[in-house]
Amino acid sequence: MTASLTLLDKQSSHLGASSIIKVRFFIFPGIQMLDLAGPLAVFEIAQQHGARAYELETVSLSGGQIPCSNGLSLDSKRMNGSPTDTLIVTGSDEMAAVCDCSDTLNALRGAAVDANRIVSVCTGAFLLASAGLLDGRKVTTHWRFVEAFRQQYPKVILDPERIYLRDGQVWSSAGISSGIDLALALVEDDFGESIARLVAQDLVVYLRRPGGQSQYSELLQTQARSERMSLVINYARAHLDQDLSVEALATVASLSPRQFARVFRAETGQTPAKAIELLRVRSAQVLIENHYSQSLEEIAQVSGFMDLERMRRSFIRLLGRPPQTIRREAKERML
């Protein structure tokens, strides 16, 4: 049985250059190195672009050398009671031992009390949930571990489709590389979009992945076995507000419409129309949840729905909720 700990959400705001933000990465034996290295690179590069306020540190329960899943070791300091602005918990394919360690769970609970943000990367959500820090919160984790997470932590509200999400002071990301997406969002929360965009450009990644923040829509790209279909998916993501009919996409693929539809479904498991609808819904969802200055009508246009009613129907069909509800919930989480 997991302990329950209530976290009091704290208002975040863009910070001045003189502020110091202490970011501590909690690591443990067997961690996936990219869970640490990806977000760490984001904060490092942010400092090069004027956000010089990050104080970065890797910590562990006892300190010293911590072996990673790839056989390499990382140095760490012993986790103590010093204040932490942002506590980031990394993940691993093997979480059972660390989740069963009472000393680790108690240390995380103590660190969480004063932290402004509690963050999990990939399966790091298992560790925070074991510490009772996620009860009643909406989080995400890697799609491969969704069923196990639901069975072990029924008090946590799991959204398995999101690449990353925020619920108050709790932030979580899905797969390993999505820790980079989450870290970019944290930099934007601290220093604004312009700094985050410069970091994304240096890393040669998207500030916000086109097509929305969905693990499953991202899997479309992975499932496309041929370079031709990958090209089509990338084209669609970059042109959501344009004609993406079977005929238009077939032209991009240099195939006849009939050939294209057959090959696309064979490689991705979806019809072109369903895939495009999913990409548009996820793109619109990101804008709705993060850009309150844009009206729903404007978002419907730029996402390719053309009108709000068409977008509303797609949202209800794929997400079970209309855009208005999603925006209201996003605003409430920010309070």
N, C-alpha and C positions, 0 to 999 in steps of 0.2 A: 504494500500500500504506500502511495506517495504522500508526502506531507503537502499541506496546502499553505501557500504564502501569498498574501495580497500585495501587489505592487501598486504604488500610487503613481499615476501618470504625471509627468512633469512637462510643462510647456517648453518646446524647443524653439529656437529662433536663430536667424543668421548671426554668426559671431564675428566680432571684430578681430583684426589681425593680432591684437595683443593677448587675446584669450588663449589659454592652454587647455587643450582637450586631451585627456589621458585615455588612450585606447589600449586596452589589455586583451591579448589573445590567450585564452585558456587552452593549453594543449595537454595531451596525455599519451601514454604509449599506444602506438598503432594508428595515430592520426593520419589522415590523408593530407599530404603536404600542400597540395593545391588549395585546400580549404584555408590554409594560412597564407600561402604565397600570393594568391590572387588579390584578396582584399588588402594585404600589406603593401603590394605594389601600388594600389590605388591611392592609399594615404601618402605613400612616399612621393609619388609624382604630384599629388596635390600640393605638397609643401614646396615643390619646385615652381609652382605657379602662384605663389603668394600666400597660400594657406599654411603658413609656417607654425601653426599652433598645435600640431599633433605631436604628442609624446607617445611613442609606440613601444610596446613591451610584450614579450612572451612570458607567460607565467604558467606554473604547474603546481600541483599539490605540494611537492617537496623540493622543487627546483632542480637544477642540474641538467644533464643530458637526457633528452626524451627521444626514444627511437620512433621513427615514422613507419608507415606500412611499406615503404619502398626500401627500407634498410638503412637509410640515412638517419642521422641524429640531429636534433636541434637543441641549442642551449636555452635555458629558461631560468627565471628567478622564482623563488618560492612565493606563492600567493600569500599575501598578508592582508591585514585589515585596512591598508591605505585606500583612500577614496579613488573610485574609478568612474570616469564619465561614461565610457562605452566599454562594456564587457562583451567580448565576442567569443563564443564557444564553437570550436571546430568539431568536425565529425570524423567518422570512421565506418568501415563496413562491419566492424566488430565492436559493438557498444555495450554488450552485456556486463563485462567486468567493471568498467568505469561507472556505469549506471547503478551498480550494486554496491559501490564504495561509499559508505556513510560519511567518511571524512571528506570526500570530494563533494558530496551533496551539501553538507553543512557549510563548507567553504564557499560554495557558489551562492547559497542563501545569504550568507553574510555579505558577500561582495555585491549582491543584487540590491540590498537595502538602500545604499547610497548612490547607485548607478543611475545616470540619466537615461541610458539605453541598455537594453539587454538584447543581444543579437545571437542568432544561431546560424551556422553555415551547414547546409546539407543535413546529415543525421545528428548534428549537434543539438537539434531540437529534442532528441530522445533524452539527452542529459539534463537539459533545462526542465523538461516535463517530469523527469524522475525526481528532480529537486522541488517539484510542486510550484514552479514559477510560471507555468503556462495554463493553469486551470482557468477555464472560462475565456481564454484568449483564442484569437483566430491566427493560426500559423500554417506554414507549409513545410514540407520536407521532400526528400528525393522520392520520385514516383515508385521506385522499386520497393520501398519500405512502408508504403502507405497503409496496407492492411495490418502489418505488425504494429504500427503506431496506433492505429484506431483501436486495436484490441487491448493494447497495454495502457492507453491513456484516454479513456472515454470522456473525461472531463474537459479535454482540450478540443477546440473547434478546428478541425483540420480541413484546409482547402488544398487539395492535392494538385490542382491545375496551375497554380501560380508559380512563376519563377522566383519572385520574392514578394513579400507583403509586409505591411506595418499595421500593428494594432496597438495604438497608444505608444508606450515606450518600448514595446516588444517588437523586434524586427526579426524576420526569418527568411531564409532562402532555400531553394530546392536543391538541384543538382550541384555538383562540385563547382563548375565554372560560373554558376549563377551567384556565387559569393562576390564576384567582380561587379555584377549588376547591382547587388545590394550595397556594396561599398560605395559605388558611384552615387547611389541615392542618399547615403549618409553624408557624403561630401556636399551634395547639393543642399541637404537639410542644414548643414553647418555654414556654408559659404556661398550658396546660390548656384544657379544653373550655369553661369559663365565659367566658373572654375571647374565644375564637374564636366562640362563639355570639353574643356582643354585637356583634362585628364583622359577622357575617353578617346580623344583624337590621338594623344600620344600612345595609348595602348592599342590603337587601331581596333576599337570595339565601338558598338553603338552606345550612346548615352541611354537610350531606351530602345530595347530590341523592337524592330518593326514587327507588326502583327500581334502585338500585345504580349503580356507576360504570362504565357501559358506553357507549362511543361509539354503538354500534348501537342500544341501547335508547333512548338519547336521540334518535336519528334518527327514532324512531317519532313523536315530537312534531313534528319538522320535516316529516315526510312527510304528516302529517294535514292535508289541504288545507282542511277545513272547521272552523269554530269549534266545531261540535257534536262532532266526533271528538276535537278537542283537549281539550275539556271532559271527555270520557269518559276519556281517558288520564290527565289530571290527577287525576280522581276515583279512578281505579284506584291510582295511586301513593300517594294519601293514605289508602287503605283496603285495603291489601294483606292485612290479617288478617280481612277480611270477605268476604261472598259476592260474588264477581265473575264469576258465571255469565253466559252470553249474555243470559239473561232479566233479570238484575239490571242489567247494563250497558245493555241496550236501554231499560229504564225511565229511566235517567239521560239517555239520548239522546232520549227521547220518540219512539221508533220501535218497531215490532214486532220481535220477535227475528229474524225472517227478514230484514227490511229492514236491521236493524242489522248483522247478520253480513255481508251483502253489501256494504254501504257501507264498513264497517271494513276489510275485506280489500282493497277497491278502492283505498282511500286509503293504507293502511300496507303492503300486500303480505303481511300475515300474518293468520291467523285470530285471533279474540279469545282463544281458549284458549292459543295459542302465545305471543301477546304477553304475556298475564298471567303465564304460566310464566316467561318471560324476565325480566320485571320482578321477580318474586319471587326468582328465583335470584340476580339481581344485588344485590337488597336484602340477602338473607341472606349473600352473599359479603362485602359491606362489613362487616357485623356480625361475621362469623367472623374476618376479618383484623384487625379493629381493637378488638374488645371481648372480651378473653379471659375476663372475669368472667362473661359470659353463656354458659350451657351451650348445646350444639347443639340440645337439645330445646326450650329457651326460644326460640332463634332461629327454629326451625321454626314455632313458634306465631305469633310476631309477624310473620313474613314470609308467613303465610297457608298454609303447607303442612300445618299441624295436627299432623303427626307426622314423626319423624326419617327413617323409611324412605322416605316419599314425597319428602322433600327430597333424600335421598341419590340416589334414582333420577333426579330432575330434574337434579341436579348432574352425574351421570355422562353423562346424555344431552346436556346443553348445554355442559358444561365439560370433560368427559372425565376428571374426578377427583371422588372423594367429598369431602364436607365435612371429614372428619377429616384428609385429606391437605392440603387447603388451609390449615387452621388450623396444622398442623405446619410447613408451609413458611413461613407468615407469622411464626411464632415463631422459626424458624431465621434468617430475614432480620434479625430484631431483635437477634440475638446479636452 
